[in-house]
């Protein structure tokens, strides 16, 4: 079963782009386990996004993985610990992931998730 780590903007995608995150992940992987790093919850609580509250509720349905590392480093730490892919549209994070050997899943054409090759 494929493990995926959801960063902050992955949790905002369903509300910003009107897409079903679970359905898109199921289309890519069949069965999957989704994890949300603890620091992502904090980011959503501090976010000014009008969708932050809804994204926080969505995050509650996934497994939480605590880490003391913040931001992108925390997301990468969790992905490495779980041998997971990361769902993100954050270009800077994707660049860091390539350097660290972590694969990314991102939103293409504002409607479907694809695995970065």
Secondary structure, DSSP 8 states (H G I E B T S, - for coil): -EEEEE-HHHHHHHHHS---HHHHHHHHHSSEEEEEEHHHHHHHHH---TTHHHHHHHHTTSEEE--S--HHHHHHHHHHHHT-EEE---HHHHHHHHHHT--EEEEETTTEEEE--
